[in-house]
Amino acid sequence: MPSVPSRENAFENIPSIKAKTLRINLNRDIYGTFAEIGAGQETARHFFRAGGASGTIAKAMSAYDKSFSDAIYGIEEDGRYVTQSRLKKMLDHEMRLVEERISRDSNPDYLFFSYANTVATIDFSKRYKGHGWVGLRFQLDPDQKEYDEIVLHIRFKQNEARLQQETLGILGVNLIYGAFFKFHKPKKLLKYLYDHIDHDTLEIDMINFTGPNFADVDNRLMSLQLIKNDMTDAVMFGPDGNNLLPAAVLYKKNILALRGSFRPVTKVNMDMFQKSYDIFIREQTVDMENAIVVFEITLSNLKASGEIDEQDFMDRAELLCSLGHTVLISKFQEYYKLVEYFNNYTKAKIGLTMGVNNLVDVFDEKYYRHLSGGILEAFGKLFFKDLKVYLYPMKDPETGQVLTSNNVKVHPRMKELYKFFKYNGKVMDIIDYDPDVLHIFSRNVLKKIINNADGWEKELPEGIAEIIKEKNLFTRKVLEEKEK
């Protein structure tokens, strides 16, 4: 393997696209194929132009015609071509051909790779800007039995197909270069994908790293990097820890979303989830088989103590995933932005589960001063669709009074607006809540955990306390400081 070069932060020290392709072409061991569908052979073109490509490119192809593509890679069950499934079949097929046709005996030092993309650029009406799947399967050692793989999903923001094609070509070069020379720094590899690409021209909303050289990479943490680096507005991962494409998961679904800090997830969170879900699936317009529950954490919540604490994020994710939940991390501080995001992918019913204190915040005008239409504009976006709020009560710690939609206090100027939405069926109280858990607050449980106090275990769902203790969740920094 070639040595890994040092890199300065200054923009002028970023290797040019030609320098990147030439470095790969001049490496006698890196050898593989390019298969690109839907946006030309833009990545391969850079390698051909740089010179010396004969030692790198075994084959470059573009199966543009659908029938020809089906003959090579097989027919997709859903009949679509710009899918992760299609990309995986392309990578499987092309890598198999490399292995079958290139003798290891004659080329013992070859590092095989297969680069593929399947892309739809902007349509003629310019209504859909286009998206695509991009992937690389590769090896860093010729004796490596299992390949490494990086798969990502992109969305174009440019308004011309030609510009989108050029952006795709640069991204492909950055991906291949990063895989071979920056594999040991996956967070930086992620940033380098935007070398010579403006953030406002391309969105990366999903990425997964797999393989032996990425065994220590947690893809949930890589999701967080996409948000932190302004590559996308929201990311999603499943119970298995692998990142999911939000568009695919949410498409035409009935969505129930619960927002919280989940630091840690408590019995209250689970009671809110279960009771609201029971109501949600009984709604007339909800198909239980087509419903999904999403636990959402906002970026502002992750920044509550200043900068994002990645370990703290991972601790929360660990617990939610252990309970079998799908998690969404978003930049949407206001609820109406979250609903707008969901409405990009579904017109079916959406439910928001929230506590009384969250509802009070929703009716606080200060969150909508940046909108020309103020709170009315926000509420038009929040409530005009088939949406309902499932309200979980809160027990006043001072008076002991249980607060519901009937006795909650909003700002006097908001009273009539609140009544309008409440009496039009947009807010529904959860009445079969568990009164024995109303006293539980995540922040109080966290303090008990950090201070090693007694009794916090019984305030958490079954099995969660054991995970926290076994892995020292939320307490690593405290323990490290004590050791110092």
Secondary structure, 3 states (H helix, E strand, C coil): CCCCCCCCCCHHHCCCHHHHHHHHHCCCCEEEEEEEECCCCHHHHHHHHHCCHHHCEEEEECCCCHHHHHHHHCCCCCCCCCCHHHHHHHHHHHHHHHHHHCCCCCCCCCEEEEEEEEEEECCCCCCCCEEEEEEEEECCCCCCCCCEEEEEEEEECCCCHHHHHHHHHHHHHHHHHHHHHCCCCHHHHHHHCCCCCCHHHEEEEEEEEECHHHCCCCHHHHHHHHHHCCCCCEEEECCCCCEECHHHHHCCCEEEEEECCCCCCCHHHHHHHHHHHHHHCCCCCCCHHHEEEEEEEEHHHHCCCCCCCHHHHHHHHHHHHHCCCEEEEECCCCHHHHHHHHHCCCCCCEEEEEEHHHHHHHCCHHHHCCCCCHHHHHHHHHHCCCEEEEEECEECCCCCCEECCCCCCCCHHHHHHHHHHHHCCCEEECCCCCHHHCCCCHHHHHHHHHCCCCCHHHHCCCCHHHHHHHHCCCCHHHHHHHHC
